[in-house]
């Protein structure tokens, strides 16, 4: 697990010429070798857990997400519905769990590390978060997901950490599944697209003092600035700019987010 986690950080989270010149993957490349090794480790871990869950599966007990997916798969088979049509083949289930596994390991720990660092250097933010927690939750119970709606300053702080220090400054490389247009640009099918999330998050035209850590800038913020809306003519949403910038590109390119290096 540790080898997989560290390997992903050392490869995916940094620039690679293979992302720009795909033909380089046919030449010796230590980063690419490490990435493939990490993917192999991940697949073996997931396959082991998947086999264990299948062997011990019970209709009456749901221990986790994998049990829920297996139940849906078996239900589909019992109803004579093609698992391929509904996306419930063994490969689909493994990749779904893999996506959740990957999104919950290194990304979470990296964000927490940055959050702790910024809170250490901004004790006034710490105090405001603590006051909000004390007021809305108190000392007699643990926080719940449903409490998030009542913790706007904590939410704003999390968004600001994600903005000022994105986990992957260039995101995972995308591939256009069909011809698309983003604003004034035309993207041909098959084009590799690298999204400079760092630039989006530090654009002085969209953020006031982008290098300054300031959770207040997310208070009641809209999903897109007026200029971004006009340029791309993209739907508005209730999310945040750092999330929506990625969604915009996915919508245009066909919701493809896999790394072409693997």
Buried (B, 14 or more C-beta within 10 A) or exposed (E): EEEBBEBBBBBBBEEBEBBEEBEBBEEEBEBBEBBBBBBEBBEEBBEEBBEEBBEEBEEEEEEEEBBEBBBBBBEBEEEEEEBEEBBBBEEBBBBBBBEEBBEEBBBEEBBEEBBEEBBEEBEEBBEBBEEBBEEBBEEEEEEEEEBEEEBBBBBBBBBBBBBBBBBBBBBBBBBBEEEBEBEEEEBEEEEBBBBEBBEBBBBEEBBEEBEEBBBEBBEEBBBBBEEBBEBBEBEEEEBBBBEBBBBBBBBBBBEBBEBBBE
